[in-house]
Amino acid sequence: MQQIRDIVSSEFEAVNQLIIEQLHSDVPLVENIGHYIVDAGGKRLRPMLTLLTGGACGEITPNHIKLAAVIEFIHTATLLHDDVVDISSLRRGRPTANAKWGNAPSVLVGDFLYSRAFQILVSIGNMELMALIADVTNTIAEGEVLQLTKAGDPNTTEAEYFDVIKNKTAVLFAAAASGGVILSETHSHKADLFYEYGLNLGIAFQLVDDVLDYEGDADSMGKNVGDDLAEGKPTLPLIYTGQHGNSEQKQLIHSAITNKSIDQLDKVIAATQASGAIQYTKDKALQFSSLAKQSAELLNQNTYQKALIELAEIAVSRQA
């Protein structure tokens, strides 16, 4: 991942500088919370996608820098809101903003970041890009609500699960990739291809996240193992076990999701392994990663195109 980041290191630094500038507010608490969550770091995959796709199309412009910041602000806003909804206490190895400052400030600063993102978008002045980001932001909100309605529902289907992760997670990857192409006007006809790349990459990324919730390490992930189960989220490892496990495993999963309980987390982890659910989810992630790579392989070969292919591989091989 560091090798890929090095390809756009100077542009990445420009994005970080812009983020710091745009976090300015006359209200100190806004800056405090904004800096707290942005400074926590993270993979910054989404803004990196915008820079890489710009490079793959020939040039990373100042507007690509702006869009990368927009993508990161939208992502950060969703994290603030997610942690409030999920009552999370740990993210990226640190207390969440809501654990540190409370729910109300976290929600309101999330709103600030959303609105600041659209202020930056206006300065770019591209209506096609504005429409894309507006639609995607609306879709993310719908995905969050859909996930909320499925919490504690052991009868959630695999198709419903994929609807959730596509809307909640993957569409922002898609917007980051295709938005970078829209700004590269000579290649704008390839926006749909990049959208599919980002969408499939995002789905693969989320599938691996859901695997790590049952076989990851809390220290490396920066969150507690079993957090999804504690929130009653019927992720694919649980859905598969609930459908294909033996009667004891099915009953265990049904009870754990319904009660949003990690009291029997060790048994749940063992059940997802024994039923083949973990391997099934990994195989699905590989399928979507492969689809993303196929899209990237249709591009002209250059350093950025190769990085996009490598990114699809890293998404499914990571351990955190």
Secondary structure, DSSP 8 states (H G I E B T S, - for coil): -HHHHHHTHHHHHHHHHHHHHHT--SSHHHHHHHHHHHHT----HHHHHHHHHHHHTT---HHHHHHHHHHHHHHHHHHHHHHHHTT--EETTEE-HHHHH-HHHHHHHHHHHHHHHHHHHHHHT-HHHHHHHHHHHHHHHHHHHHHHHHTT-TT--HHHHHHHHIIIIIHHHHHHHHHHHHTSGGGGGGHHHHHHHHHHHHHHHHHHHHHHHHH--HHHHTS-TTHHHHTT---HHHHHHHHHS-HHHHHHHHHHHHHT--TTHHHHHHHHHHTTHHHHHHHHHHHHHHHHHHHHHTS--SHHHHHHHHHHHHHHH---
